[in-house]
Amino acid sequence: MDFFGRQDIARKNSKILIFYYAIAVLAISSLIGLTILFIRSWLLESEKIPHLEVDFFDLEVFLKGAGPVLILILLASFFKSLALSKGGGSMVAKSLGGREVDRSTNNHKERVLVNVVEEMSIASGVPVPSIFILDQEDDINAFAAGYTPSDAAIGVTSGCLNILNRDELQGVIAHEFSHILNGDMRLNIRMISVLFGILVLTLIGYFTIRFLPWGSSGRSSSNSKEGNGGGIVVILIIALAMMIFGFIGQITAKLIKAAVSRQREFLALSLIHI
C-alpha cells in the first residue's frame, strides 16, 4: 500500500475543502451584499422618479453591504480563536472532565500510559504533552488538544486503559501524536472559530427580528408612520437575510468541517503505518 501517496491525497483534499470553507464565508457576505442591492433597487423604484435609470449592481453599495458582514465574521472568529487557544490543550481536557495524570504515578495502568506517551514523544521529537484520563468514559476513545505542540494535551478514556493492551494503547497514542504533528489541532480551532463567526451573524439577525419595534406609539403623523414602517421593513429584510444565509452557511461549514476532519483522520492513519 502506498502510504506516502495516501498522505499526499489527504493533504490535497484537505486544502481543497479548506478553500471551499473560505468560499462559503465569502458567499454569505456576498449574499448579504446582493440583498442590500435588492433593497436599494426596490426603494428607488418605489420613489417613481421619472427618467431615472439605475443599474441593479452598484459595486460601491455591494461592498458597503458585504464588507461589514465579512469583517464581523472575521472579527468574531479571531476573538473566538484567541479564547480557544488560551490555556492550551490542558484547558480543553479539563473542560471535558479529564483528570491530569501525575507522571510519577505508581498506578500500573497509568504508569503504562505515561511510558507510552513518553516513548511516542521521543520517537516523534514532540515535547511530552500533558496526559489526561476521562474516568467517567468507559468506551475506547482518545483525543489530542491544543494550539501548538508545546501546549498540547492527550486525553484517553478509562476504557482505553481497562480494555486495550500495551500494543493497542501504543497505536491509539501514536494516532493522536499524528494529529499533533500534522497541526490538526490548530486547524480544528480555526475552523471552529469561523463557525462561531457565522453563528454570531445568524444570532444578530435573529435578535434584530425579535426585538424590532413592530408597533408604533405616540401621536405621530401618517407620513412619520409610513417612514418608520418603511425603515422597519428594510431592517427586517436585512435581518432575515443574515439569519437565513447564516443558518445555511453554518450547515455548509459543518459539512465541510466534517469532510476535512475525515481527511485528517486518513492522514493520521497513514502516518502510523510508515
Phi, psi and omega in degrees: 000134182274090183290325179295322176296321178294323177298315180299319179295316181297318179294318180296315179297322179297316180297320179297316182292322177295324175298316177298325179299315178294321179298322179299319178295315179296324180295320179298313180298318181294322179294323175295319177299319177294326176297318177299318178297320178298315180297317179299314180297319180295318180293320180293322178292325181290337178289334178056049179277122182293148176062021179258114178252123183236125175288140180296314184267110174246113187302320182296315179294320179300314181293325178293334177273315184281325184302306180300326179295315179298317179297320179300312180298316182293320179294315178298321178295319181298312182291327176293320178297319177298317181295319182288330183278344179288136179086348177066199183292333180299320179296318179296315181298319179292324179294336177272002180092018182283148176250124183288137182269131175285125184291347176260018183299149177258356177293128187300311183295319178292326178296318177299316180299314180298316181297318180296316180297317180294322177297314179296326179294317179294318183293326184266345182076020180260140176305145182298119181282164172294147184243132181229151176237132175265094188295333184276353184259115182268349178282165177273115179199160179203163180206157171240135182224157180135173180256326177226162177302331182287338179243024184284157174221144176244131179238142176230154176278163177296334177298325177300317182287325186275335186254319186278146172275181186297317180296319179293319178296322178298321177296319179296314181294321178299322178297318180291325175294329176298320177297321179295314181295325182278354182074023183293329181295314180295319178299318181296319179298317181294320181290322176297321181296318178295320176301320178296319178300319177293322178298319179301316178300316180297317182293323177298316177298317181297310183288332175296315178295318184296323186255015175296140178282084185295327181264159177248137182240160179086172181263075178266159180287164181295323179296321179295320180295318180296318179295319179295319179296320178296321178296321179295320179298317179299312179298320180299315181297316180295317180295320177297318179298317179297318182290314183291309181293327177294320179294314177298320178297322178298314180298314180298315181296322179294320178295317179294319179299319178296321178294320177296316179300322178296317179294322178291329175293318176300318181296317180295321179294320181292327180291328180298323188276357180281000000 
